[in-house]
Amino acid sequence: MIDFLGRFLVVWLLLVMVPLTVTDVAAGEGKQMVFYPTDTKDAGEFGYLRNSVRLMLVSRLAQVAGLDAVMEENVVAKRDSSSYRIVSSLRKVNSGIEISAAVFSPGSDTSAQLQRVAAESAGLVAALDELVAEIGTTVFEVKSIKEIERKQVEEDVSGAGFTTPHPDRAIKANSGFALSISQDEFVAQAGLVVKATERYKSAVIPAQSKGMTAADIDGDSNDEIILCANTTLYIYQLRDKKILALDTISLPGGLNVHAVNAADLDGNGIMEVYISSTRNKEPRSYVLEWTPETGAKMLHENVYFYLRPLEIPGEGLVLAGQRNGVGGEMQPGIYRLSVDAEGRYRAGEAVIVPESVNLFDFVFADLNGDKIPETVTINRKEQLLVYTANSELIYTSPSGFGGRELLETYTAPIRLVVTDFDNDGYQDILIVDNELYSPKMMSKTRLYRNGQVRGLVWGEGGFVEMWHTNLFPCSIVDFQFYSKVGADGNLEGRLFIVEPEKGDIIEGFLFGSGGSRLSVYGMSFVVGASRAME
C-alpha cells in the first residue's frame, strides 16, 4: 500500500505538471486557489489516498487555471472574495471509487459539484484526469485540456521530426528506417556523412525496463540484447532481421535495478551479465552467465557492491565496485574487485577518478589523441565534465545532457559510450539527451520525455555535436552502441535503444505495469574524400 501511494504521488505531481499554454481563463487573474483536505471518511480501504488526491488536484488545477495554489489544513471552506476554494472527497461506492470536487468561486457560497467514478483502482488516474478536465472547462472556461496537450506535443515534434537545444545551428536531416540523423552544415562540409542503414523493432515487452545492454554474449556472432526489469531479466537476439525472444530469468524479490552490463572478465569465452541493484537502499547485485544450451547460471548473489565492468586504458576490462554510504548515498571510492577463495568479492586497488565521481557517472576516453585518457563524467545537474588524468577540471558543458527517471534516492545516470565514429584516432562520446519536464519543486524526483542520442567530438572549445537522432517521444531509458571498421575504412555501427511503450508512463509508475520496446538501428559513418586525404 505504501509503495502504491508513493507511485501515485510521483506520477501525478510530475506528469500532470507539464506546462500548458492556456489562453482563456475566466476572471482568474490576480486570484488564487485554496485546496482543503480531501474527505475520505467513506473511502474504506482507499482512505490512505487522502493526501495524494488533494496534491493531485493542486498540481493539475493550479497549472490549468494559471493561479497560485494554497493548501489549507482547516476542514471548513471559508468564504473568500479573492480565492477559488476546492473541497474534494473520495468515496467507495458499489460501482467503484468516486472522486468528487466542490469548487467555490470567489465570494460565493454555492459551488460547482463535479465527480467521476473509477470502476477499479487501475482507473483512478483516468477518472481524476477527466475530473480535472471538466473543472477546467466548466469553471475556468479554458480550452479543451486534451486539445492543449495535443497541440503542445505537435509543437514539440513539428518540423523535421526533431528538436534541438542548440537553435543557432544550421541543420539538415538524413531520414531512413524511422531514424532521422541530423547534422550541422560544417560537418557535411568536413565530409562526415551519418546515415541509418537498417532498423529492427521488437514487440512490446511486458515490463518496465530499468536497464539494457547488448553484446554477443555467447560467441555465436549474433547480437544478444539484455533487458532488465526489477523482477525479470529478458534475453533477446537479433537474428534473421528480427528481434527474437530467447529467455526470461526471474530475479529475487525486492530489487531496484539501476544498471545491467555484460563482459567476459573470467576469460571463458562467455560474457557474464552484471546486474547492479539495491534492496532496501543497500547494494544487492547479481552476476550470472547464460547460454542457449544451458540457460542461466547464477555465479554470485547478494553482492554488497554496486557493480560495473570498466574499460581502463592501458589495463583493459576490470570489474569495478562501489559501496553504499549513509542514507543510501554512494560511499566515496571506486575499487577494482576480485573474488576470494570463498567466492566473495573483495575491494582492491582504487580507480583514480575525481572524488565527486560515482561508479556509473563516467568513462575514460582519449579525446585529443595523446594516448593519455581524460575522464568524462556527467554530474547531478546533467552537465558533461572533462577532467585530465590529474583530475584537473578542464571543461563543463553549458547545458544539461542525459538523465533518466529518478524515483529513488540512488540512481544511475544514462550511460556514456566511448567510440570513434569518424575513425580519426580521437575518441568520441555518445550520450542520450532526454528532456527534463518534472517541476523544479520536486528536486529529488525526475521524469523525462523527448530523448535523442547525440554524437559529440572534442574540439578546442570543448565538445561539439556532430550529429543527433530524431526524438523518441517517451524518452530513452538506456542505450548501447557497437561498431567496427568496414572494408572501405569507414565505421559501421549498431545503435540499440530501449524506450517505454508509448502512452503507458502513468500506468507503469503507478501500478508497476506497462511495457518497453527495443529498437536496433544500423548506422554508417562515411568520411568524404576531401577529409580522407588529409
N, C-alpha and C positions, 0 to 999 in steps of 0.2 A: 504493500500500500504506500509506503514512504517513497519507494522508487517511482511508483506511478505519479505521485504528487510532484516529485521533483521534475519528472519529464513534462508533466502538464504545465508547470510554471515556465520552464525553459522555453518550450515550444511557443507558447502564446506571448510571452514577454519579448520574444525575439522575432518570430516570423511575422507577427501582425504589426510590428513597428517599422516596417519598410516605409520610407517617406512616400506619401501620396500627394498628387497635385490636386487639391480641392479648391474649386473656384466659386462655388455657390453656397456659402454658409449663410444662413439666415439669422440676422440680428445677434450674431455671436461675438462681434468684435468688442474687445475690452472686458469681456466677462471670463468666468472660469467655471470649471465643473467640479462639484463636490461629490465624492463617492462614499456612501455609507456602508457599514459592514453587511455582508451577504447573510440573509436569514436562512439558516439550514436546520431549523428545529424539526422540519418534516422531511429531511433528506435521507433519513435512515443511515445505511452504511456509507452513503456518499457525503456525510457531514464533514469529513476531513478536507473536502474541497472548498470549504468556506472562504479561506483567504485567497486561494488561487482564482476562484471565479471573479472576485472583485478586482484582483490585479489584471486579469484578462480584459475586463471591461475598461479599466483605467487605461491600459496601454493602447487598446484599439480605438475607443471612442474619442479620447483626447487627441489622437493623431488625426482621425477623420474630421473632427469638428475644428481642429486648429486652435484649441483652447488649452490653457494651463489646467492641470489636474491637482486636486487636493483630496487626500483620504482622511475622512472624519471618523473618529472612533466612537462618538456618541451614536446611539441607535435611532434617535429621533431626527427626522429630516426637517431641520429648522428653516422657516421661510426666510428667503434672502433675495433682495432685489437685484443683486449683481451676479448670481450664480445659478447655473443649472444644477439640480440635485438628482442623483441617481440612487435608487434603493433597489437592490437585487435580491432574488431568493432562489433557492434550489430545493426542489421537492420531488420525492419519489412518488410516482403515480402508477396506476395499473398498466398504462401503455409505455412506461419507461421512466425517464428523468426529465422533469420540467424545469427549464431555466426561464425566469421572468425578470423584467426590469420595469420599474415605475420611474418615469422621467418627468420631473417638475421643471417648468420653465421659470426664469427669474421673476420673483414677486407673485407667483401663483401657488394656490393651494390645491389645484387639480393637476392630475398627472396623465401622461400618456402611458397606457398599460400595454406591454408587449411581452410575448412569451413564445418559446419554442420547446418542442418535446423531442428528446433523443430516445430512440427505441431501445438502445443499449449503450453501455459506456463508450464503445467504439465510435458512436455517433455524436459524442459531446462536442467535439471540435466543430463539426459541420453545423450543429444546432446553434452554437454560440456565434459562429460566423454569420449565419442567417439573421440572428437576433440583432447583432451589431449593424448589419447592412440595413435592416428595416428602421432601426433607430436613426441611423444616419440620413436615410432618405425621407422619413416622415417627420422627424423632429427638427433636424438641421437642414433639410432640403438640399443636401448635397447631390451631386450627380450619382448615378449608379456606381457603387463601390467596385463592383466587378468590372465595369467599363473602364474606370480609372486605372485599376490594376492592369487590365489588358493593354491599355494604351501605354502604360509605363513600361511593360515588358517589350512592346513593339518598338518603343523608342530605344530601349537598351540594345536590341538586336537588329536594328534597322541598318540600312546601307549595305555594306559589303559582307555582312554576316559576322562582324566582329566589332568590338570597341577596344580602345587603347587608352591608357592613362598618359600617353605621350602625343597630344593632338598636334604638336608642331611638326610632326614628321610627315613626309610625303609617302604614300603607301600604294602598293599595287598587290594584287592577290593572284595566286595560282590555285584554282579550285579543282578538286577532283577527289573521288572516293569519299565524299562527305567530309573531307578535311580541307579547309582553306588555309593556305600558307600565305602570310602577308610579310612583305619585305620593304625596307627603306630603299629609296631610289639609289642612294650611294652604294648600297650593297649590290644591286643589279649592275651598276656601272663598274664595280670592282670585279664582277664576274662570277659571284656565287649565286647559283640558282637552286632553290629548295622546292621540291615538289612531293606531292603524295603519289604513291605508285600502286597501292593496294589497300584494301580495307576488309576487315573481318569483324563481325559483331556477334556477341553471344545472345542467347535467350535471357530473359530476366532471371537473375539468381535470387532465390527467396531468402535473402539475408542482407543485413546492413554490413557492408564491408568496412572493416577497421584498418585494413592494410592490404597491399598487394605487391607481389614481385613476379618476375618472370625469368626463366633460365632453362637450359637443357639439363635438368637435374639428374636424369638417368642415363645420359650419354647416348641417346638414340638418334640424335640430330634433329629432333623436333622440340620446339619450344613448349615447355610447361608453364602454365600461369597459375600462381598460387594465391588464392584469395582467402583472407582470414576474417571471420566474424568472431564475436566473443564466445560463441559456443561451438563453432564448427570451422574446420579447415576444408576448403574446396580446392581440388586439383583439376585443372583443365589442360588440354593440349591443343595446340594449333597444328592441325593435320588435314591434308586434302582440302585446303581452303575453307576449313570450318573450325570453330572453337568447340571442341568436344569435351563433355564432362567425363572424367576418369574415375574420381573417387571423392568421397566425403568422409572426413575423420572427425569424430566427436572429441571435443576438448573438455577438460574438467570444469566443473561449475564455478561460478562466481568470478570469472576472469574479466578484466577490462583490457583488451588487446590494443596496443598502440603502434606496433611495428612488426612486420614479417620480412625476413630476408633469407637468402639461400647462398650457400658456399660450401665447397669441398675442403674443409680445413683438416680433416683426418687423412686425406690423400688416398681414399679407397675407390675413387672414381665415381662416387655417388654424392651429390650435394646434400648436406644437412639443411633442414629447414629450422630457422631460429625464430621462435615466437616470443617477443618481448611483451610482457603483460604485468598487470598488477592484480592483487586480490586484497580488498580492504586497504587500498592505498599503499600496499607493500609489494616489492618486486616478487613475482612468481612467474618465472619464464620457463619455456619448454624447448627442447631440442628433439627433433625426430628425423627419421630417414624414411624415404618412400621409393618403392619401385613398382612397376606394374605387376610383376610376378609375386612379390612378397607382401605388397601393401605397406602399411605404415608400421614402423618400429620405433617406439619411444626410447630415446637414448638418455635423456636427462629430464627430470621433472622437478617442479618447485625450486628452481634455481633462484637464489636470493640476490641476483643481479639483473639489471636491465642488460640485454644482450644485443650486440651488433657486430657482424663481420665487417672489418675495416681494412681498406687498402691503404697501406703506409708506403710511400715512395721509398725505394731502396730496400725495403723489407718484405713487401708483399702483403698478402692477406693475413690478418690476425683476428682473433676473437677479442673484442673489447667489451668491457663491462663497467657499469657504474652502480653504486649503491644508493639506497634511499636515505634521505636526511630526516630532519624533524618536520612533522606536519605534512608529509607527503612530497616535500620538495626534494630535488636531486642533491645528493651529497657531493661536494666538490671532489674532483679526482676521477679520471678515466684511466683504467688499467688494462693491460694485457692479461688475459685469463688463461689458466692452464688447468688440467684435470689431475687431481692427486690419485694416489693408489687406491683410495676408497671411492673414486668416481665423483668426487665433489670438486666444484670449481673454486679455484684459489686466485686471488689477486696477485699479480706480479709487478713488473716494471710499469711505471706510469707512462701514459701517452702525453707527449709535450704539446699542449694546446693552451690558449689564453684561459685564465682562471674562470672567466664568466661562461665558458662554452660547456654545454652539456652533450651527452653522448650522441644524440640524433640531430644536433644543430649544425654539423659542419662536414666538410670534405677537405682533403688535401688535393691541391692542383698546382701544376707548374704553369702559371698563367703567362709568364713572359719568356719561356723557353730557356731559362738559365740553369735548368736542372736542379734548382733549389725550390721546393714546394712552398706555396703560400697556403694559409688556412683560410678557407672561405666559409663563412658562417652566416646564419640568419638569427636575428635577435627577437626578443619578445614583441618588439614594435614591427616585426616582419621586414626589417631592413637588412640588406646584404652588407656584410662587413668583410674586409680583407685584412689579414694580418701577415706580416713577414714571418720567416722561420724563427725570428727572435721575439715573436709575439708583439711586434710594434703595429699598431693600427694605422693603416695607410689609406683606407677607403671606407666610406659609409654611403650607401645609396640614398639619394634624396627622397625616394618614395618607397612604400612598402611593397614587398613581394611575398608570395607564398601564402601560407595559412591554411588550416583546415579546422573542422569543428572541434571546439574546446568545451567540453561539458563536465570536466573533472579538474581537480587541482593539478594533476600531472597530465601533460600531453606531449606528443612528439610532433614537431612541425612537418610540413610536407617535405619530401626528400629532395636533396640536391643530387644531380647526376653530373659526373665529370666525363667529358668526351672531347673529341677534336673533329667537329663536324665539317670544317673546311680543310682538314688534312694539311695544316701548315706547320705542324710541330709545336703549336701552342695549345694548351688545353683550354677548353671552353666549358661553360656551365649551362645546364638546362634546369629550369625551375618552373614551378606552377605559380601562376598569379591568380588567386581567387579573390573576388571582390567581397570585402567585408561589409555586411549590411546590418549586423546586430547593433543595438544602440550603445552609445558610449557609457551610459549609466550602468550597463552590465559588463564591467571591465573584465570579469573572470569567466565570461561566457561569450563564445563567438560562433556565429553562423555565417556561411558564405554562399555566394552564387557566382555565376558567370566566370568559370575558370578557363584559363588559357595556359598552354605551355609556351615558354619563351626561351629562345636561344641567345645567349649572351657571350660576347667575346671581350677580352680585356684590352683596353687601349690606354693611351697616355692619361686620359682624364678619368679613367675608371671603366666600368662595364658599359658596353654599347650593345643594344639589342639588334641582332641581325635578322631575326625572323620570329614570328609567333603564329600559333594556330588560331583558328576561329574559336568562338566561345562555346563552351559546354555549359548550358544554362543552369544546370543543377549543381555546379561546382565539380571539381576533380578531387576525389578522395585520396588517390595515390596514383603514381605512375612509375614506369621504368622505361629505359631506353638502352638498346644494344645495337652495336654497329660493327661493320667490317669494311675493309678497303676492297673494292671490286677490281676486276681485271684492268679497268681503264684508269685506275688510280684514284677514283672518286669514292666517296663514302656512301655505303648503303646501310640504312638503319631500319629498325622497327621500334615503333612507339606504342607502348602498352598503357592503357588508361582504364581506370575503374571510376564510375560515377554513380550517384544514386539514380534509381529508376525515376523517371520524370513524374513529378506530381505526388510522390509518396513521402516527402520530407516530414510533414506533420505526423502522419501515422507512424512513420518509422521511429521518431524520437519519443512520441507519446506512448506507444504501445509495444515498442521493441520489435515491430514488424517492418514491412517494407522491403524493397528489393534493391539490387545493384545490377549494373550492366558493364560487361567488359567490351572494350574495343581494341583492335590491333591495327595499326597503320604501317604500311611500308612507306619509306621515305628515301629520296635520293638527294644528294648534296653534290652538285656539279660545279666544278671550278672552271671558269671560262678560259679560253686560250690566252688572253692577254695576261691573266694572272698566273696561269700555269707556267708561262715562260719566264717569270721573274726569278 
